[in-house]
Amino acid sequence: MLTSCGISESAATKTLAAYLQFSWDIVRMPEYRWSVGLMALAAMLLPVVWILQILMFNLPDQLNVLKGSVLSGLLLLFALDQLAFPSVPCHDWASQFQNLAFRRPFLHLILGSNKSFGLKLVDALWAAELGDFSRLRRYLPDPDIAEEVLRICREVQRSESDIRSRFRMRDGSE
């Protein structure tokens, strides 16, 4: 299917770490939060406007249509809740991490989320830290660079920890 759009399957299954970082950061952007908030507000106002319309214009048959749409409305609000309050890593990994490329199974690229891929990646890094590189190699286009990827991830994590420690010390919370 993707090849008919001019995208090869091998290109579609590569995920750059910069994209993962972007997808984790976007939920913290004010524009994103405002957009999701406006969508949620519209989803909550629609039934109110619908009921007012039924009452003002005497449209009793519209009540059945409204009742039939309640489940869809609730599912929409649930989906918006997931968009508004996602669980994403709170890391700010920049530099070398964003230049890394990871490999994802094609089906996971279509059906999976970045959140679940991030969890699998963290699990693979944790196992590699303990000496089992098999999981990490599975997610790399070149399995031979697994040790280098682990080194990069260690460095960015240490750098992030150092920065957070400095902020805590400066604010006197340590």
Backbone as a chain_set.jsonl record, in Angstrom:
{"seq": "MLTSCGISESAATKTLAAYLQFSWDIVRMPEYRWSVGLMALAAMLLPVVWILQILMFNLPDQLNVLKGSVLSGLLLLFALDQLAFPSVPCHDWASQFQNLAFRRPFLHLILGSNKSFGLKLVDALWAAELGDFSRLRRYLPDPDIAEEVLRICREVQRSESDIRSRFRMRDGSE", "coords": {"N": [[0.827, -1.189, 0.0], [1.866, 1.314, 0.858], [3.925, 1.448, -0.954], [2.671, 2.06, -3.32], [2.185, 4.699, -2.966], [4.598, 5.799, -3.307], [6.371, 5.396, -1.269], [8.779, 3.429, 0.106], [8.713, 0.218, 1.731], [10.85, -0.313, 3.448], [11.777, 2.245, 4.013], [9.589, 3.269, 5.332], [9.532, 1.882, 7.688], [11.504, 2.856, 9.287], [12.295, 4.789, 12.073], [13.094, 7.892, 13.176], [14.88, 9.094, 15.972], [14.557, 11.759, 16.508], [11.991, 12.257, 15.602], [10.52, 10.763, 17.456], [11.152, 12.217, 19.78], [9.969, 14.659, 19.073], [7.254, 13.88, 18.956], [6.858, 13.341, 21.62], [7.282, 15.788, 22.753], [5.39, 17.537, 21.648], [2.928, 17.446, 22.949], [3.263, 19.058, 25.106], [3.208, 21.582, 24.175], [1.731, 24.834, 24.052], [-0.043, 25.445, 21.925], [-0.938, 22.952, 21.08], [-2.275, 22.063, 23.394], [-4.291, 24.034, 23.596], [-5.684, 23.516, 21.211], [-6.674, 20.888, 21.598], [-8.236, 21.411, 23.85], [-10.161, 23.174, 22.762], [-11.404, 21.424, 20.965], [-12.534, 19.605, 22.791], [-14.252, 21.305, 24.189], [-16.031, 22.006, 22.132], [-17.111, 19.47, 21.638], [-18.515, 19.09, 24.0], [-20.317, 21.187, 23.997], [-21.931, 20.704, 21.793], [-24.098, 18.747, 22.333], [-25.619, 20.345, 24.076], [-26.397, 22.533, 22.481], [-27.836, 21.068, 20.619], [-29.969, 20.049, 22.18], [-31.184, 22.465, 22.934], [-32.005, 23.31, 20.398], [-33.883, 21.329, 19.807], [-35.832, 21.903, 21.736], [-36.464, 24.634, 21.203], [-37.363, 24.673, 18.536], [-39.258, 22.746, 18.414], [-38.739, 19.897, 17.748], [-39.234, 16.923, 18.106], [-38.507, 14.383, 17.034], [-35.814, 14.579, 16.656], [-34.758, 14.053, 19.11], [-34.49, 11.297, 19.319], [-32.432, 10.889, 17.505], [-30.407, 12.245, 18.81], [-30.183, 10.638, 21.124], [-29.224, 8.326, 19.923], [-26.702, 9.13, 19.302], [-25.253, 9.417, 21.606], [-23.38, 7.478, 22.573], [-21.336, 7.725, 20.653], [-20.555, 10.361, 21.157], [-19.591, 10.136, 23.789], [-17.435, 8.402, 23.355], [-15.887, 10.071, 21.758], [-15.248, 12.096, 23.615], [-13.727, 10.547, 25.382], [-11.566, 9.876, 23.71], [-10.533, 12.435, 23.262], [-9.752, 13.035, 25.844], [-7.621, 11.253, 26.101], [-5.906, 12.431, 24.275], [-5.502, 14.904, 25.488], [-4.326, 14.335, 27.949], [-1.91, 12.603, 27.708], [0.319, 9.794, 28.356], [3.542, 10.323, 28.299], [7.08, 10.078, 27.876], [9.126, 12.071, 30.021], [11.482, 13.08, 29.179], [14.136, 15.106, 27.943], [15.779, 14.642, 25.602], [18.352, 15.551, 23.673], [20.666, 16.466, 21.116], [22.959, 13.985, 20.205], [21.188, 11.821, 20.428], [18.923, 12.423, 18.913], [19.766, 11.995, 16.357], [19.814, 9.323, 15.973], [18.61, 6.331, 14.408], [15.844, 4.157, 14.388], [14.434, 0.891, 14.022], [11.251, -0.272, 13.181], [8.737, -2.787, 13.386], [6.726, -3.279, 10.498], [3.918, -3.59, 10.758], [3.576, -2.642, 13.349], [4.202, -0.013, 12.971], [1.971, 0.953, 11.692], [-0.214, 0.184, 13.341], [0.652, 0.538, 15.949], [1.633, 2.726, 18.689], [3.625, 5.676, 19.303], [4.102, 5.884, 21.945], [3.982, 3.207, 22.952], [6.071, 2.149, 21.462], [8.185, 3.657, 22.457], [8.232, 2.686, 25.096], [8.982, 0.03, 24.617], [11.477, 0.48, 23.556], [12.834, 1.644, 25.741], [12.766, -0.566, 27.441], [14.386, -2.295, 25.956], [16.791, -0.873, 26.058], [17.276, -0.96, 28.798], [17.611, -3.726, 29.19], [19.897, -4.043, 27.622], [21.688, -2.517, 29.077], [22.051, -4.226, 31.163], [23.437, -6.216, 29.935], [22.166, -7.794, 27.961], [21.867, -7.524, 24.728], [20.14, -8.267, 22.734], [17.425, -7.442, 22.401], [17.678, -4.673, 21.905], [19.182, -4.698, 19.539], [17.267, -5.634, 17.801], [15.743, -3.407, 17.243], [17.33, -1.728, 15.78], [18.591, -0.421, 12.699], [21.13, -1.207, 11.931], [22.371, -3.726, 13.537], [24.904, -3.971, 14.671], [25.662, -1.616, 15.882], [24.697, -1.428, 18.424], [25.968, -1.224, 20.956], [27.112, 1.322, 20.762], [24.797, 2.898, 20.525], [23.659, 2.458, 23.032], [25.636, 3.697, 24.598], [25.355, 6.374, 23.754], [22.735, 6.903, 24.627], [23.078, 6.581, 27.37], [24.774, 8.768, 27.869], [23.142, 11.024, 27.176], [21.132, 10.706, 29.044], [22.531, 10.941, 31.449], [23.413, 13.563, 31.175], [20.956, 14.915, 31.185], [20.127, 14.263, 33.788], [22.125, 15.548, 35.26], [21.569, 18.229, 34.668], [19.004, 18.503, 35.78], [19.645, 18.024, 38.439], [21.227, 20.257, 38.989], [19.298, 22.283, 38.752], [17.595, 21.611, 40.882], [19.341, 21.958, 43.03], [19.868, 24.683, 42.785], [17.355, 25.756, 43.245], [17.037, 24.996, 45.822], [15.776, 22.65, 46.59], [16.927, 20.305, 47.236]], "CA": [[0.0, 0.0, 0.0], [2.733, 2.48, 0.899], [4.757, 1.525, -2.149], [1.9, 2.725, -4.36], [2.264, 6.133, -2.689], [5.969, 6.228, -3.521], [7.153, 5.196, -0.05], [9.171, 2.03, 0.203], [8.437, -0.364, 3.047], [12.02, -0.17, 4.311], [11.82, 3.634, 4.485], [8.454, 3.502, 6.223], [9.713, 1.223, 8.978], [12.546, 3.528, 10.065], [11.818, 5.87, 12.92], [14.188, 8.684, 13.717], [14.69, 9.48, 17.366], [14.075, 13.144, 16.515], [10.532, 12.185, 15.489], [10.01, 10.329, 18.762], [11.266, 13.355, 20.687], [8.937, 15.62, 18.67], [5.925, 13.391, 19.358], [6.779, 13.428, 23.069], [7.291, 17.206, 23.134], [4.263, 18.309, 21.103], [1.821, 17.502, 23.91], [3.55, 20.112, 26.081], [3.122, 22.888, 23.512], [0.454, 25.516, 24.324], [-0.931, 25.344, 20.763], [-1.539, 21.621, 21.128], [-3.231, 22.031, 24.513], [-5.442, 24.856, 23.229], [-6.44, 22.829, 20.164], [-7.419, 19.784, 22.219], [-9.255, 22.028, 24.704], [-11.253, 23.666, 21.905], [-12.154, 20.262, 20.47], [-13.321, 19.076, 23.903], [-15.325, 22.268, 24.435], [-17.02, 21.834, 21.058], [-17.788, 18.186, 21.842], [-19.444, 19.212, 25.124], [-21.357, 22.165, 23.648], [-22.818, 20.184, 20.752], [-25.368, 18.236, 22.864], [-26.378, 21.459, 24.654], [-27.01, 23.227, 21.338], [-28.79, 20.133, 20.041], [-31.161, 20.034, 23.045], [-31.836, 23.771, 22.762], [-32.656, 23.289, 19.081], [-35.067, 20.469, 19.921], [-36.828, 22.619, 22.531], [-36.876, 25.896, 20.582], [-38.016, 24.49, 17.245], [-40.203, 21.644, 18.552], [-38.281, 18.815, 16.881], [-39.144, 15.751, 18.988], [-37.846, 13.237, 16.41], [-34.377, 14.781, 16.8], [-34.35, 13.483, 20.387], [-34.039, 9.928, 19.041], [-31.123, 11.0, 16.853], [-29.479, 12.612, 19.873], [-29.968, 9.446, 21.948], [-28.388, 7.408, 19.146], [-25.346, 9.684, 19.183], [-24.638, 9.55, 22.93], [-22.186, 6.634, 22.666], [-20.29, 8.353, 19.826], [-20.089, 11.538, 21.884], [-18.775, 9.694, 24.924], [-16.172, 7.895, 22.812], [-15.125, 11.243, 21.336], [-14.696, 12.718, 24.825], [-12.674, 9.659, 25.875], [-10.408, 10.048, 22.827], [-9.959, 13.759, 23.54], [-9.073, 12.916, 27.134], [-6.341, 10.605, 25.824], [-5.058, 13.428, 23.619], [-5.201, 15.99, 26.416], [-3.5, 13.866, 29.067], [-1.197, 11.373, 27.326], [1.499, 9.46, 29.149], [4.729, 10.356, 27.45], [8.285, 10.269, 28.68], [9.398, 13.471, 30.333], [12.884, 13.323, 28.869], [14.481, 16.122, 26.965], [17.001, 14.115, 25.025], [18.701, 16.266, 22.449], [21.982, 16.15, 20.572], [23.224, 12.747, 19.469], [20.028, 10.926, 20.455], [17.994, 12.737, 17.836], [20.311, 11.536, 15.083], [19.705, 7.866, 15.899], [17.481, 5.769, 13.662], [15.385, 2.889, 14.929], [13.638, 0.1, 13.096], [10.005, -0.758, 13.778], [7.998, -3.7, 12.524], [5.811, -2.537, 9.639], [2.58, -3.608, 11.35], [3.6, -1.77, 14.528], [4.232, 1.362, 12.477], [0.594, 1.313, 11.341], [-1.16, -0.052, 14.433], [1.226, 0.865, 17.248], [1.783, 4.141, 19.023], [4.973, 6.054, 19.706], [4.19, 5.607, 23.377], [4.346, 1.805, 23.166], [7.407, 1.946, 20.912], [9.111, 4.233, 23.432], [8.347, 1.743, 26.219], [9.77, -1.119, 24.16], [12.846, 0.949, 23.403], [13.391, 1.767, 27.088], [12.979, -1.932, 27.909], [15.555, -2.815, 25.244], [17.969, -0.194, 26.608], [17.491, -1.489, 30.15], [18.182, -5.068, 29.041], [21.264, -3.876, 27.115], [22.482, -2.036, 30.216], [22.343, -5.408, 31.984], [24.226, -7.164, 29.164], [21.408, -8.488, 26.913], [21.698, -6.587, 23.62], [19.286, -8.847, 21.684], [16.234, -6.604, 22.174], [18.095, -3.407, 21.297], [19.574, -4.983, 18.15], [16.033, -5.824, 17.038], [15.19, -2.099, 16.886], [18.321, -0.918, 15.082], [18.799, -0.793, 11.296], [22.412, -1.901, 11.92], [22.493, -4.305, 14.885], [26.274, -3.887, 15.176], [25.899, -0.35, 16.595], [23.922, -1.466, 19.665], [26.758, -0.698, 22.084], [27.244, 2.765, 20.55], [23.488, 3.482, 20.847], [23.547, 2.433, 24.491], [26.541, 4.726, 25.1], [24.727, 7.676, 23.484], [21.58, 7.045, 25.518], [23.621, 6.801, 28.717], [25.284, 10.14, 27.939], [22.066, 12.021, 27.211], [20.422, 10.554, 30.311], [23.375, 11.544, 32.487], [23.369, 15.011, 30.967], [19.645, 15.366, 31.667], [20.139, 14.14, 35.251], [22.978, 16.618, 35.782], [20.839, 19.498, 34.541], [17.935, 18.5, 36.786], [20.273, 18.162, 39.76], [21.628, 21.659, 39.144], [18.089, 23.07, 39.0], [17.138, 21.329, 42.243], [20.273, 22.584, 43.965], [19.693, 26.122, 42.697], [16.071, 26.092, 43.868], [17.097, 24.619, 47.229], [14.864, 21.539, 46.879], [17.672, 19.1, 47.549]], "C": [[0.871, 1.253, 0.0], [3.595, 2.598, -0.342], [3.996, 2.175, -3.294], [1.882, 4.235, -4.174], [3.677, 6.657, -2.881], [6.853, 6.088, -2.289], [7.505, 3.724, 0.043], [8.919, 1.525, 1.615], [9.629, -0.195, 3.977], [12.136, 1.258, 4.834], [10.718, 3.889, 5.5], [8.671, 2.882, 7.591], [10.837, 1.837, 9.806], [11.931, 4.68, 10.839], [13.028, 6.612, 13.465], [13.864, 9.069, 15.157], [14.191, 10.916, 17.464], [12.556, 13.177, 16.4], [9.904, 11.737, 16.802], [10.042, 11.489, 19.751], [10.199, 14.395, 20.367], [7.562, 15.163, 19.146], [5.754, 13.415, 20.87], [6.682, 14.882, 23.525], [6.032, 17.956, 22.722], [3.124, 18.444, 22.107], [2.046, 18.553, 24.988], [3.418, 21.507, 25.483], [1.759, 23.533, 23.775], [-0.532, 25.404, 23.16], [-1.653, 24.003, 20.742], [-2.613, 21.562, 22.211], [-4.483, 22.849, 24.204], [-6.305, 24.153, 22.188], [-7.287, 21.698, 20.741], [-8.518, 20.336, 23.116], [-10.436, 22.548, 23.898], [-12.079, 22.511, 21.348], [-13.042, 19.681, 21.567], [-14.494, 19.998, 24.22], [-16.43, 22.126, 23.387], [-17.807, 20.538, 21.238], [-18.785, 18.245, 22.996], [-20.58, 20.187, 24.818], [-22.361, 21.628, 22.633], [-24.125, 19.61, 21.309], [-26.244, 19.342, 23.466], [-27.113, 22.213, 23.55], [-28.092, 22.349, 20.715], [-30.089, 20.112, 20.859], [-31.913, 21.358, 22.943], [-32.59, 23.845, 21.439], [-33.939, 22.469, 19.128], [-36.186, 21.214, 20.648], [-37.357, 23.867, 21.815], [-37.698, 25.693, 19.313], [-38.984, 23.307, 17.236], [-39.885, 20.518, 17.559], [-38.131, 17.521, 17.691], [-38.447, 14.544, 18.345], [-36.316, 13.365, 16.471], [-33.848, 14.219, 18.126], [-33.851, 12.054, 20.209], [-32.66, 9.922, 18.38], [-30.063, 11.335, 17.9], [-29.165, 11.404, 20.754], [-29.062, 8.443, 21.234], [-26.942, 7.868, 19.031], [-24.617, 9.792, 20.508], [-23.358, 8.735, 23.032], [-21.037, 7.238, 21.855], [-19.712, 9.575, 20.527], [-19.197, 11.174, 23.06], [-17.421, 9.154, 24.458], [-15.278, 9.045, 22.339], [-14.487, 11.926, 22.542], [-13.574, 11.869, 25.429], [-11.403, 9.826, 25.04], [-9.731, 11.395, 23.073], [-9.24, 13.785, 24.881], [-7.696, 12.272, 26.949], [-5.375, 11.563, 25.125], [-4.609, 14.518, 24.595], [-4.228, 15.566, 27.516], [-2.786, 12.561, 28.708], [-0.087, 11.061, 28.31], [2.66, 9.38, 28.178], [5.94, 10.523, 28.354], [8.546, 11.751, 28.919], [10.851, 13.819, 30.057], [13.033, 14.438, 27.853], [15.818, 15.718, 26.372], [17.273, 14.826, 23.714], [20.001, 15.695, 21.91], [22.021, 14.83, 19.824], [22.012, 11.819, 19.418], [19.113, 11.168, 19.27], [18.506, 12.318, 16.467], [20.223, 10.018, 14.923], [18.492, 7.464, 15.062], [17.138, 4.418, 14.28], [14.51, 2.193, 13.895], [12.404, -0.394, 13.848], [9.389, -1.775, 12.838], [6.925, -2.917, 11.75], [4.403, -2.477, 10.235], [2.509, -2.697, 12.574], [3.605, -0.297, 14.115], [2.815, 1.843, 12.184], [-0.325, 1.243, 12.558], [-0.645, 0.381, 15.8], [1.31, 2.361, 17.475], [3.244, 4.416, 19.365], [5.186, 5.779, 21.187], [4.629, 4.159, 23.615], [5.727, 1.505, 22.585], [8.459, 2.497, 21.875], [9.319, 3.311, 24.624], [9.19, 0.532, 25.835], [11.241, -0.739, 24.012], [13.525, 1.088, 24.769], [13.671, 0.382, 27.669], [14.224, -2.526, 27.256], [16.835, -2.173, 25.771], [18.305, -0.719, 28.003], [18.125, -2.883, 30.085], [19.628, -4.979, 28.543], [22.188, -3.393, 28.23], [22.898, -3.203, 31.109], [23.041, -6.513, 31.193], [23.5, -7.906, 28.06], [21.084, -7.49, 25.79], [20.715, -7.082, 22.56], [18.06, -7.983, 21.388], [16.605, -5.304, 21.481], [18.477, -3.614, 19.837], [18.354, -5.122, 17.248], [15.482, -4.484, 16.53], [16.17, -1.204, 16.132], [18.466, -1.361, 13.629], [20.121, -1.547, 11.113], [22.645, -2.45, 13.324], [23.89, -4.179, 15.495], [26.548, -2.604, 15.955], [25.17, -0.296, 17.944], [24.695, -0.884, 20.848], [26.929, 0.817, 21.973], [25.935, 3.479, 20.901], [23.291, 3.523, 22.357], [24.436, 3.513, 25.112], [25.933, 6.117, 24.928], [23.57, 7.908, 24.449], [22.011, 7.256, 26.964], [24.066, 8.253, 28.873], [24.163, 11.168, 28.024], [21.275, 11.92, 28.504], [21.227, 11.166, 31.46], [23.347, 13.062, 32.39], [22.057, 15.588, 31.485], [19.592, 15.32, 33.194], [20.984, 15.239, 35.884], [22.251, 17.956, 35.751], [19.743, 19.579, 35.592], [18.507, 18.659, 38.195], [20.684, 19.602, 40.013], [20.422, 22.539, 39.435], [17.573, 22.854, 40.412], [18.036, 21.997, 43.271], [20.098, 24.104, 43.962], [18.418, 26.562, 43.377], [16.023, 25.697, 45.339], [16.186, 23.469, 47.578], [15.609, 20.257, 47.156], [18.252, 19.139, 48.926]], "O": [[0.629, 2.165, -0.79], [3.961, 3.701, -0.748], [4.615, 2.787, -4.165], [1.596, 4.973, -5.116], [3.934, 7.838, -2.643], [7.969, 6.608, -2.268], [6.62, 2.869, 0.058], [8.911, 2.298, 2.573], [9.449, 0.042, 5.171], [12.548, 1.465, 5.976], [10.913, 4.66, 6.439], [8.053, 3.315, 8.565], [11.097, 1.381, 10.919], [11.135, 5.45, 10.301], [13.881, 6.027, 14.133], [12.712, 9.334, 15.501], [13.475, 11.256, 18.406], [11.901, 14.017, 17.018], [8.874, 12.27, 17.215], [9.074, 11.718, 20.476], [9.589, 14.957, 21.277], [6.79, 15.961, 19.678], [4.628, 13.5, 21.361], [6.076, 15.177, 24.555], [5.646, 18.919, 23.386], [2.425, 19.458, 22.113], [1.113, 18.905, 25.711], [3.507, 22.502, 26.201], [0.736, 22.849, 23.725], [-1.736, 25.281, 23.387], [-2.84, 23.932, 20.423], [-3.719, 21.074, 21.977], [-5.598, 22.425, 24.505], [-7.532, 24.193, 22.275], [-8.467, 21.565, 20.417], [-9.621, 19.79, 23.145], [-11.587, 22.383, 24.304], [-13.304, 22.6, 21.267], [-14.184, 19.305, 21.302], [-15.601, 19.53, 24.489], [-17.616, 22.127, 23.718], [-19.018, 20.504, 21.02], [-19.79, 17.535, 22.981], [-21.687, 20.025, 25.33], [-23.516, 22.053, 22.618], [-25.189, 19.959, 20.797], [-27.47, 19.283, 23.373], [-28.304, 22.497, 23.668], [-29.149, 22.847, 20.327], [-31.181, 20.152, 20.292], [-33.142, 21.37, 22.873], [-33.695, 24.385, 21.379], [-34.958, 22.862, 18.56], [-37.344, 21.165, 20.234], [-38.561, 24.123, 21.821], [-38.626, 26.456, 19.044], [-39.475, 22.911, 16.179], [-40.668, 20.231, 16.653], [-37.01, 17.075, 17.934], [-37.844, 13.748, 19.065], [-35.606, 12.366, 16.351], [-32.656, 13.942, 18.261], [-32.897, 11.642, 20.869], [-31.829, 9.058, 18.661], [-28.963, 10.784, 17.882], [-28.005, 11.172, 21.093], [-28.232, 7.789, 21.866], [-26.059, 7.077, 18.699], [-23.463, 10.22, 20.535], [-22.348, 9.238, 23.524], [-19.895, 7.259, 22.315], [-18.502, 9.795, 20.49], [-18.176, 11.818, 23.301], [-16.392, 9.412, 25.083], [-14.058, 8.996, 22.501], [-13.313, 12.294, 22.496], [-12.586, 12.407, 25.929], [-10.301, 9.909, 25.584], [-8.504, 11.485, 23.09], [-8.235, 14.478, 25.038], [-6.721, 12.697, 27.568], [-4.167, 11.51, 25.357], [-3.475, 14.992, 24.53], [-3.401, 16.363, 27.957], [-3.029, 11.529, 29.333], [0.396, 11.947, 29.015], [2.737, 8.476, 27.345], [5.834, 11.046, 29.463], [8.208, 12.585, 28.079], [11.388, 14.758, 30.645], [12.158, 14.669, 27.019], [16.845, 16.357, 26.603], [16.503, 14.709, 22.761], [20.375, 14.565, 22.225], [21.218, 14.587, 18.923], [21.84, 11.097, 18.436], [18.584, 10.222, 18.686], [17.735, 12.291, 15.507], [20.525, 9.489, 13.854], [17.485, 8.171, 15.019], [18.02, 3.642, 14.645], [13.928, 2.828, 13.016], [12.49, -0.866, 14.982], [9.505, -1.642, 11.62], [6.299, -2.006, 12.293], [3.767, -1.423, 10.217], [1.488, -2.05, 12.806], [3.076, 0.558, 14.827], [2.497, 3.012, 12.403], [-1.129, 2.149, 12.779], [-1.44, 0.571, 16.721], [1.085, 3.157, 16.563], [4.002, 3.498, 19.678], [6.296, 5.483, 21.627], [5.548, 3.912, 24.396], [6.473, 0.702, 23.144], [9.502, 1.876, 22.082], [10.439, 3.164, 25.113], [10.01, 0.062, 26.624], [12.133, -1.534, 24.306], [14.678, 0.685, 24.926], [14.698, 0.177, 28.317], [15.024, -3.183, 27.922], [17.853, -2.849, 25.915], [19.474, -0.898, 28.344], [19.058, -3.183, 30.831], [20.486, -5.744, 28.985], [23.34, -3.817, 28.312], [23.96, -3.175, 31.731], [23.225, -7.618, 31.702], [24.149, -8.596, 27.274], [20.138, -6.711, 25.899], [20.479, -6.381, 21.577], [17.698, -7.814, 20.223], [15.911, -4.878, 20.558], [18.132, -2.794, 18.986], [18.402, -4.769, 16.07], [14.821, -4.444, 15.492], [15.866, -0.039, 15.874], [18.464, -2.561, 13.353], [20.227, -2.419, 10.25], [23.074, -1.711, 14.21], [24.04, -4.271, 16.713], [27.573, -2.51, 16.63], [25.045, 0.776, 18.536], [24.136, -0.135, 21.649], [26.895, 1.518, 22.984], [25.961, 4.549, 21.509], [22.807, 4.518, 22.895], [24.021, 4.176, 26.062], [25.986, 6.94, 25.842], [23.443, 8.99, 25.021], [21.385, 8.021, 27.698], [23.774, 8.893, 29.883], [24.22, 12.081, 28.847], [20.795, 12.932, 29.014], [20.668, 11.829, 32.334], [23.267, 13.758, 33.403], [22.046, 16.627, 32.146], [19.069, 16.24, 33.823], [20.613, 15.799, 36.916], [22.317, 18.725, 36.71], [19.572, 20.619, 36.228], [17.925, 19.343, 39.037], [20.513, 20.115, 41.119], [20.501, 23.442, 40.267], [17.159, 23.806, 41.073], [17.554, 22.538, 44.266], [20.171, 24.74, 45.014], [18.382, 27.613, 44.015], [15.062, 26.03, 46.033], [15.839, 23.303, 48.748], [14.983, 19.207, 47.299], [18.914, 18.189, 49.344]]}, "num_chains": 1, "name": "protein.A"}
